[in-house]
């Protein structure tokens, strides 16, 4: 279950997406998610890409994974609290 106080861990999200992409090329991932190839690369590299709810939905659909699974993989509790 996703904690409502969790923060998106972009590095964890990128690692998860890269592992789930498998044999799919970034180009195919871009087409399936309707997101740019450079954006997919930034996400997978843990770069400075911002992630909106709409983007998360596109990623879940494009990578054929549940929204809950994607959010579980991409969130961590705020360790500063």
N, C-alpha and C positions, 0 to 999 in steps of 0.2 A: 504494500500500500504506500502511496506517495504521501509524505508528510506535507501539510499545507504551509509549513514554515521553511520548507526546503528551498535551497538555491540551485539554480542550474549550474552544473559543473561542465563547462564547455569542453574541457579536455576529455572527461569521461564520455561525454556525448560523442565526440569525434572518434574516440577509440571504438566505441560501440558501433557507430555507423560504419566505420571501416571494416570491422569484423563481420557485420551483417551484409555488407555489399557483396562479399564473396567474389564470384566471377563476373559480376556486373561491372562494366566500365563506369568511370565517372560521367562520361557522356550519357550513357544509358540512365544512370541515376539522376542526372540533370533533367533528362527528358521525362522520366517517370515522376519526378517531384515538382517539375515546372520551376526549378531553381537553377541558377547559373552554375556552370562547371567550376568557375573560380570560387563561388560561394561554397559549394560542396567541398572543394579542396581546403578552404579556410576552416570549415567545420571539422573535417577529418584531421587536420593538422593542429587543432586546438587553438587556432588563431583568433583574431579579434572580430569574428563574425557575431553579430547580435542575432538573437533568436526570439521571434514573436510566437504567439500561440498559432497563428496561421501557418507559420513555417513549420512548427512542430507537427501540425496536422498533415501538411504536405509530405514531410519526411516519413511519418508513419504510413501513409498511404503508398508512397513511392517505394519504400523499402519493404512493404507488405508485412508490417509488424503492428501490434496493437499499440494504441496510444499509451496505455498503462505501462506496457513493457518499455517503451521508449522513455517515458518519464522516470520510471524506476531506475533505468540505467544512467540517466542524465542528471539526477538530483542527489544532493548530499545535504545533511543538516548544516546549518550555519555554525561553524566551529568557533566563531568569534563570540558567540553568545554564552 
